[in-house]
Amino acid sequence: MPELSRSPDDYDEPIAYAHAQALNAQHDRDRDTFAIGAGDSVDQIEVQYAVEPAPGWHASGITDDVAGAIEDIVEYRDGARLITRTVTYGPWRYLTPEEIESL
């Protein structure tokens, strides 16, 4: 397969550019050794803290520092609560053309 243009200026829409680059990656012999954002090949776990401004509201002030989240509580209404979540990041991989087509 011929290589598709790698210039975003050659595409009308960002999704068309992403699709072309996914096709390029699918046919790239080095794709298993390089990926945008490549880093550790193992999962990384991060604990994040945030403030729920009022019961049932969306999280605000998301941070990895509990002290920063606690300081943000005073800016919200009565009932604001400190919340936490654990985020697991896996290794980077290329999106397949099929995954992009299904968007």
N, C-alpha and C positions, 0 to 999 in steps of 0.2 A: 504494500500500500504506500503511495507517495505521502510524504510528510505534509501536513496541513500547516498553513501560516501560523506563526507564533506571535504575530502582532495583533493586539486587540483592535487596532485601527482598521483591520481588514474585515471586521464583523459588525453587523448592524446592532446586535444585542449581546449583552454580557453572557447570556446563557448559550448563545451560539459559539462564542469564544471558548467558554468552559467545555462545551461538548467537543469541539475540535481538539482541545488540549488533552481531554480524556482519551480520545482516539489516538493521538500521538503517543500518550503514555502507554496505552495498551500494546502498541507495536514497538515500544522502546526496549531494546535488549538490556538496558541498565535500570529498568524501572524497579526492580527488586532491591537495588542498592541505593536508590536516591528517591526522595520524595520531598516536596515543599514542606518545610517545617520538620524535616526528619530529625529525630533525636533518639532518646532512649527507646529501646525496643520492648520495654516492660511497662506495665501500667503504673501510673503515678496517682497517688491519692492526696487530695487536698481537702482540708476542712475549711468551710467558709461560714462566716457569721453575717447576720443582717438584722434589720429591725422590721418588725411587722407594725406599721404605724398605728393601726387599730385592729382589733380582732377580726380576722378573716381577710385583711387587705393583702396586697402583694408585697413581697420583700423589698425593702429600700436600703440603700447604703451598704450593699454587699461588699464584704472585705474579708481578708484572711487574718485580720487582727481583731480579737475580741474587744480590746480596749476601744478601738475606733467605733465599733458598733455600739458599745455601751454609751459612748459620748454622744452618739446621734439620737439616743432615746429621748433625751430632754426636749428635742425639737418637735416631738409629735404629741398627739392628744392623749388623754387619759386612756389607759389600757394598752399602750404600746408595749410590745414584748420583744425580747431578744430571741432570735431563732438561729438554728444552725443546720447545715447539710454537709454531707460528704460527697465530693465529686471525684469520680475515677476517670482519669484520662488514659486512653489506650494509645498504642503507637499510631503514628500517621500512616495513612494508606491512600492510594489514589481512588477517587470515585470512578466507577466504571461508566462507560457511555450509557448503558442501560439505566443506571441509577439517575443520571442526569436527565435522560429522556422521560423518566417517570415523574419528574418534578412538576 
